[in-house]
């Protein structure tokens, strides 16, 4: 799965050399990689990977593979299922990267597999360093491709908990905006925690409403029909007006985590001073989150292993063979998570 960084519509099935040992000592057979909005933006040329000296980047950062070769003492053996961590710490390193918090890199010199400067996991074979390899239980099987997106949400909930813990913290009602993979996984975690969950999305048919209801959550298409005050909001759309509207709902000490980025340019004409006053008076907090640290991948595995497998399987609505992978970039009405099968 290759693109030319910064060049629109350059997605092709490319021929690339065997993965270099410099990428890691574990050799992996690629099984699946998930497609998300970041991949679509890369292919559209919306942003450049920053890669120097090459006009080809192997993309794919949501990974699942099977170990072919692993050195003794690595903790892995042939046949193991594995996912790869996306971000790598910067070489300086900055204070955050030096503490293993590379998802909080302060100087921007981090790299990311399949996104920023280094090749990703969208290939028939790839390598990974044992430190950046995440063991996937055999019982999870092909659903292990959801480990990376789930890690985004385990980190998001960790951040919500840390901010909420500044005062008495016992959330009951959670609002999740957006019923894509990120929103649904956010709702899954909230339900596993026992919260009353409401999920807001635009569509009123297809698989999304049913998936939400099967979690024991409430599905909404109109924010005005929300009949509770959300202690926590997980915002997964990045739509400016919706962010504003949801922030306005926060109660005293409420927390809103921004986990989505809207792909297109937009302007919102709002009375920001009134919102700021409300946030200040209520001690409410807005926090952004991106990517995940190593511990969040292990947490993601735990979340997925606890979830109903049949429900998780329904998040993956389409699998496209590697030979036709650009078709995975096309959004269809009932798509939730589209994956590329690297074996065909």
Secondary structure, 3 states (H helix, E strand, C coil): CEECCCCCCCCECCCCCCCCHHHCCEEEEEEEEEECHHHHHHHHCCCCCCCCCCCCEECCCEEEEEEEECCCCCCCCCCCEEEECCEECCCCCCHHHHCCCHHHCCCCCCEEECCEEECCCCCCEEEECHHHEEEECCCCHHHHHHHHHHHHHHHHHHHHHHHHCCCCCCCCEEEEECCCHHHHHHHHHHHHCCCEEEEECCCCCCHHHHHHHHCCCEEECCHHHCCCCCCEEEECCCCHHHHHHHHCCCCCCCEEEECCCCCCCCCCCCCHHHHHHHHHHCCCEEEECCCCCHHHHHHHHHHHHHCCHHHHHCCEEEEEEHHHHHHHHCCCCCCCEEEEECCC
